[in-house]
Amino acid sequence: MYRLLAVDDDPAVCRALFDYFSSRGFFVATARSAEEALRLSQTPPPFDCAVVDVLLPDQSGLKLCQAIKETGAAVVFLSALGSEDDRVQGFLSGGDDYLCKPYSLAELEQRVLARTRARQGTRAQRDLRFGPVCIRLDRRQVEVEGRPLELTCSEFDILVFLAQHRDAPYTQDAIYRAIWNQPGLDGTHTVQVHVAQLRKRLAAALPGHSLIQTVWGKGYRFSPPPTA
């Protein structure tokens, strides 16, 4: 049974999410403030995913996202703020997906399932090692020269996907379909934002080598660092 935390100050939204996801076999907890959501998220057992409104009465959902991600849960934003800049800010804050209101509960379910399955899907697999880079699939953690590298859930999944398929470049659309498990009109932009942030984090941890390279006209490809 997947565990879902729904965070929205609108009681009607919370009730709708509770009723729908409970009927689909989820354990669902609801919170109408960031303070309540933070308390619930830090109470074991951990949640698999949180659906978070950006506009909360006591704190921005963007800031709350960072605290929830520390518990290991994926975060899907559900917001009335639908501009490109709003979505970008959601991803930059660590969000794994962003759905605008009004929304389809069926679509939201598929997004939640995609993020939850991606989070759990690599637990039994082995580590991937490339010189000073170690991708620990069971822990969902990346280490560079023995030091942990903080990545969002989506950044980690993109890195794993490219590392596991490093013989060929993949288009932004192919990456979006593989990671989010669905087609989407905004998939290209979503992947661009995550890859840009992922590259920035990797470059800071491993200067002088680009782990994710752009193959013009074909997409992105993982380039392993040289071994000592």
DANOR-V669368 format. One line per field, one symbol per residue. phi: phi as a letter, one per 30 degrees, with the letter a starting at -180 (. if undefined). psi: psi as a letter, one per 30 degrees, with the letter a starting at -180 (. if undefined). burial: + if it has 24 or more other ideal C-beta (glycine too) atoms within 12 Angstrom, else -. A space follows every 10 residues. Layout:
# DANOR-V669368
phi = ???
psi = ???
burial = ???
This chain:
# DANOR-V669368
phi = .dcbccbadd dddedddddd dddcjddbbb bcbddddddd dccdddddab cbddccdcad ddddeddddd djddbcdbbd dcdddddddd dddjdcabbc ddbcdddeed dddddddddc dcdcdddcbb hdcbccddch bcbchicdcd bdeddddddd edddbddbdb dddddddddc iadadcddde dedddddddd dddddbdjbc dcccceibkc bdcddddd
psi = kkkkkkjkfj feeeeeeeee eefgglkkkk kgleeeeeee fgjllllekk jkkejlffkk feeeeeeeff ffklkjkjlf jgleeeeeee efffkfljkk kllkeeeeee eeeeeeeeef fgeglllkkj bfkkjjeefh kkkjhfkkkj lleeeeeeee eeefhffllk leeeeeeeef hllkfgeeee eeeeeeeeee eeeefikfkj fjkkjkffbk kkjklkl.
burial = -++++++++- --++-+++-+ +----+-+++ ++++-+++-+ +----+++++ ++++++--++ +++++++++- +++++++++- -----+++++ ++++++++++ +-+-+-+++- ++++++++++ ++-----+-+ -++++++--+ ++++----++ ++++++++++ ++++-+---+ ++++++-+++ ++-+-++--+ +++++-+++- ++--++--+- ++------++ +++++---
